[in-house]
Amino acid sequence: MLLGYARVSKADGSQTVDLQRDALVLAGVAADRLYMDEASGKKDDRPGLEACLKALREGDVLAIWKLDRLGRDLRHLVNTVYDLTKRGVGLRVLTGQGANIDTTTANGRLVFGIFAALAEFERELIIERTKAGLASARARGRKGGRKHKMTTAKIRYIQSSMGRPETNVGDLCQELGISRQTLYRYVDPTGQIRPDGEKLLARKSI
């Protein structure tokens, strides 16, 4: 089954979703299987995307107009597609720089692999700069870093909550005192543990 997601950057009427909607319908997405948001790409609260990700099932394909419609940044985009791939869901990009991406094909998976490698490269650079900054701070007698906002108890609670359809992610984040970005760093929209969550649980169990 083909589902579509569209997003415009402003909710003030200066942009419309018509162009994306028409392209997705032309690509074969049924009108009742289109999910839309009017929000900034950097904004965590995107109910349309959350609903779309929950609706996808194994064997489905998610169609988007351009890559920047889906992810807040490269790392978020890669993590989202990684989660979809684990669930057996494909991604198809209709236009823009990612128009060759169709993870249901070998060539499309190869192209997306390049994006994943770039995200990993970006992550390693951030880690390297962070370590260098901490080492410099320690040399000056200061200790860097801060406590994790996420705990093992919170992860387990999120897992059980995400499995219930009545769960509101915004309310859940407010209850736990974390942002959506923090939540999705450790747990995906279906309640499955992500690599960062697995690392935290393993570290706490030692």
C-alpha positions as CSV (number, residue, x, y, z in Angstrom):
1,M,0.0,0.0,0.0
2,L,1.2,3.5,-0.9
3,L,0.9,6.3,1.7
4,G,1.9,9.9,1.2
5,Y,3.2,12.6,3.5
6,A,3.3,16.3,2.7
7,R,4.5,19.4,4.8
8,V,4.5,23.1,4.2
9,S,6.8,25.3,6.3
10,K,4.2,27.9,7.3
11,A,0.7,27.7,8.7
12,D,-0.2,31.3,7.8
13,G,-1.5,30.6,4.3
14,S,1.6,31.9,2.5
15,Q,2.4,28.4,1.4
16,T,0.0,25.7,0.3
17,V,0.3,22.0,0.1
18,D,-1.5,21.7,-3.2
19,L,1.7,21.1,-5.3
20,Q,2.8,18.3,-3.0
21,R,-0.7,16.8,-2.8
22,D,-1.1,16.8,-6.6
23,A,2.3,15.1,-7.1
24,L,1.6,12.4,-4.5
25,V,-1.8,11.7,-6.0
26,L,-0.3,11.5,-9.5
27,A,2.2,9.0,-8.1
28,G,-0.6,6.8,-7.0
29,V,-1.4,7.8,-3.4
30,A,-5.1,7.7,-2.6
31,A,-6.5,10.9,-1.2
32,D,-7.5,9.2,2.0
33,R,-4.0,8.0,2.6
34,L,-2.4,11.4,2.5
35,Y,-1.0,12.9,5.7
36,M,-0.1,16.5,6.0
37,D,1.4,19.0,8.4
38,E,1.8,22.8,8.4
39,A,4.9,23.3,10.5
40,S,8.5,24.1,10.4
41,G,10.9,21.2,9.6
42,K,12.7,22.0,12.8
43,K,9.5,21.8,14.8
44,D,9.1,18.7,16.9
45,D,5.3,18.7,17.0
46,R,4.2,17.1,13.7
47,P,1.0,15.2,14.3
48,G,0.5,14.4,10.6
49,L,3.9,12.7,10.4
50,E,3.3,10.8,13.7
51,A,0.0,9.5,12.4
52,C,1.5,8.5,9.1
53,L,4.4,6.6,10.7
54,K,1.9,4.7,13.0
55,A,-0.3,3.9,10.0
56,L,2.5,2.3,7.9
57,R,2.6,-1.5,7.9
58,E,5.1,-4.0,6.6
59,G,5.1,-4.0,2.8
60,D,3.8,-0.4,2.6
61,V,5.7,2.4,0.9
62,L,5.9,6.0,2.1
63,A,6.0,8.6,-0.7
64,I,7.2,12.1,-0.1
65,W,7.7,15.1,-2.5
66,K,11.2,16.0,-1.4
67,L,13.6,14.7,1.2
68,D,13.4,17.9,3.3
69,R,9.7,17.3,3.8
70,L,10.4,14.3,6.0
71,G,13.4,15.0,8.2
72,R,14.3,17.8,10.6
73,D,17.9,17.3,9.7
74,L,20.1,14.7,8.0
75,R,20.4,12.5,11.2
76,H,16.7,12.6,11.9
77,L,16.0,11.7,8.2
78,V,18.4,8.8,8.3
79,N,17.0,7.5,11.6
80,T,13.5,7.7,10.3
81,V,14.2,5.8,7.2
82,Y,16.3,3.3,9.2
83,D,13.3,2.7,11.4
84,L,11.0,2.3,8.3
85,T,13.4,-0.2,6.8
86,K,13.5,-2.3,10.0
87,R,9.7,-2.4,9.8
88,G,9.7,-3.5,6.2
89,V,8.4,-0.2,4.9
90,G,9.9,1.5,1.8
91,L,10.5,5.2,1.0
92,R,10.0,6.8,-2.4
93,V,11.1,10.4,-3.1
94,L,9.4,12.0,-6.1
95,T,11.6,15.0,-6.9
96,G,14.5,17.1,-5.8
97,Q,18.0,16.0,-4.9
98,G,16.7,12.7,-3.5
99,A,14.6,11.7,-6.5
100,N,16.7,8.6,-7.1
101,I,15.9,7.3,-3.6
102,D,13.4,4.4,-3.6
103,T,14.4,2.0,-0.9
104,T,12.3,-0.8,-2.5
105,T,15.0,-1.0,-5.2
106,A,18.7,-1.9,-5.0
107,N,19.8,1.4,-6.6
108,G,17.6,3.4,-4.2
109,R,19.1,1.7,-1.2
110,L,22.6,2.4,-2.5
111,V,21.8,6.2,-2.8
112,F,20.3,6.3,0.6
113,G,23.3,4.5,2.0
114,I,25.4,7.5,0.9
115,F,23.1,9.8,2.9
116,A,23.5,7.5,5.9
117,A,27.3,7.6,5.6
118,L,27.2,11.4,5.5
119,A,25.1,11.4,8.7
120,E,27.5,9.1,10.4
121,F,30.4,11.3,9.3
122,E,28.6,14.4,10.7
123,R,28.0,12.5,14.0
124,E,31.7,11.5,14.3
125,L,32.8,15.1,13.7
126,I,30.5,16.3,16.5
127,I,31.8,13.6,18.9
128,E,35.4,14.5,18.0
129,R,34.7,18.2,18.7
130,T,32.9,17.4,21.9
131,K,35.8,15.3,23.2
132,A,38.3,17.9,22.3
133,G,36.2,20.6,24.1
134,L,35.9,18.4,27.2
135,A,39.6,17.6,27.2
136,S,40.4,21.3,27.0
137,A,38.0,22.1,29.9
138,R,39.5,19.4,32.1
139,A,43.0,20.8,31.4
140,R,41.7,24.0,32.8
141,G,40.3,22.3,35.9
142,R,36.7,22.2,34.8
143,K,34.5,19.1,34.3
144,G,32.2,19.1,31.3
145,G,29.1,17.2,30.4
146,R,25.7,17.0,31.9
147,K,23.4,14.3,33.3
148,H,21.2,12.4,30.8
149,K,17.6,13.5,30.8
150,M,16.6,10.0,29.8
151,T,16.7,7.2,32.3
152,T,16.1,3.4,32.1
153,A,12.8,3.9,33.9
154,K,11.7,6.6,31.5
155,I,12.6,4.4,28.5
156,R,10.5,1.5,29.9
157,Y,7.6,3.8,30.6
158,I,7.8,5.2,27.1
159,Q,7.8,1.7,25.6
160,S,4.6,0.7,27.3
161,S,2.9,4.1,26.6
162,M,3.8,4.2,22.9
163,G,2.1,0.8,22.4
164,R,-1.3,2.4,23.4
165,P,-3.2,4.2,20.6
166,E,-4.6,6.8,23.0
167,T,-1.1,8.0,23.9
168,N,-0.4,11.7,23.1
169,V,3.4,12.1,22.5
170,G,3.3,15.7,23.5
171,D,1.7,15.0,26.8
172,L,4.0,12.1,27.4
173,C,7.1,14.3,26.8
174,Q,5.7,17.0,29.2
175,E,5.0,14.4,31.8
176,L,8.6,13.1,31.6
177,G,10.2,16.5,31.3
178,I,11.9,15.7,27.9
179,S,11.5,17.0,24.3
180,R,10.2,14.9,21.4
181,Q,13.7,15.0,19.9
182,T,15.0,13.3,23.1
183,L,12.3,10.8,23.2
184,Y,12.7,9.8,19.5
185,R,16.5,9.6,20.0
186,Y,16.0,6.6,22.3
187,V,12.6,5.1,21.2
188,D,10.9,5.1,17.8
189,P,7.2,5.9,17.2
190,T,6.2,2.3,17.5
191,G,7.9,1.9,21.0
192,Q,10.9,0.0,19.7
193,I,14.3,0.8,21.4
194,R,16.7,2.6,19.2
195,P,20.6,2.1,19.3
196,D,21.0,5.0,21.8
197,G,18.4,3.5,24.0
198,E,20.1,0.1,23.9
199,K,23.4,1.7,24.9
200,L,21.8,3.5,27.9
201,L,20.1,0.3,29.1
202,A,23.3,-1.7,28.7
203,R,25.3,1.0,30.6
204,K,22.8,1.0,33.4
205,S,22.8,-2.8,33.7
206,I,26.6,-3.0,34.2
